[in-house]
Amino acid sequence: MTKLSDIKIAIVDDEPSIVTMLQMVLRREGFHQLYAASNYAEALDLAARVVPDIVLLDITLPDGSGLDLCSKFREYGNPHILFLTAKATDLDVLRGFAMGGDDYITKPFNPLEVTARIQARIRRLESDVSMPTPAKRPDPGVYRYGRFTVNEAEGALIVAGQPVSCPAQVFQLLLHFCKHPGIVFSKTQLYDKVWGINGQGDDSTVLVHIRRIRERIEVDPGNPKLLITVRGLGYKLVKESQA
């Protein structure tokens, strides 16, 4: 089991009151390796020096954009990036996910919601690690769907023979579909199974992640044949031969 005290969390926000509040709540929940940056330059230094596991990232910083920081943090590792921002329009949310964010909470927020989402992420990772390997799979953790292949152990997505980059949360959602082909999942079920937050999320989160999967695995993302919508019910992954 992961020790909360071993998890490194970076808080990037230029509002001292928010940083102090989050540090206080996170420490009370058992997180001790907390690092703060109040601007873009400090965050760059923190990304290289600390290599955090989780990043709580404000979008609007005095000397740059938190959106641009996503790729900078991923140059040194693969942290779970959760945006904390006052930018709450649908376009802002879509941009956040498009730039590589894994989750999105708008200000003002309840700090307990932040800790709940962090803990849900940790539980999800532990569940994936501890899940027993099916006894009869010839390639454990490798899921082949004709046009694309997902390798769970390597965290790799191969499409038409070429490796394709895939943000962590997008990969986890695709992996969930790969493990349960042909099964329809509602948005609420996906929040519970993949995000671990009992369906308490913005509808746009699932929609954006579905779109990002389709952009990677479909020949024509606008006319999906693999990850399809079942009207009124949800989404399911089908084999190419069924499409």
Secondary structure, 3 states (H helix, E strand, C coil): CCCHHHCEEEEECCCHHHHHHHHHHHHHCCCCEEEEECCHHHHHHHHHHHCCCEEEECCEECCEEHHHHHHHHHCCCCCEEEEEECCCCHHHHHHHHHCCCCEEEECCCCHHHHHHHHHHHHHHHHHHHHCCCCCCCCCCCEEECCCEEEECCCCEEEECCEEECCCHHHHHHHHHHHHCCCCCECHHHHHHHHHCCCCCCCHHHHHHHHHHHHHHHCCCCCCCCCEEEECCCEEEECCHHHC
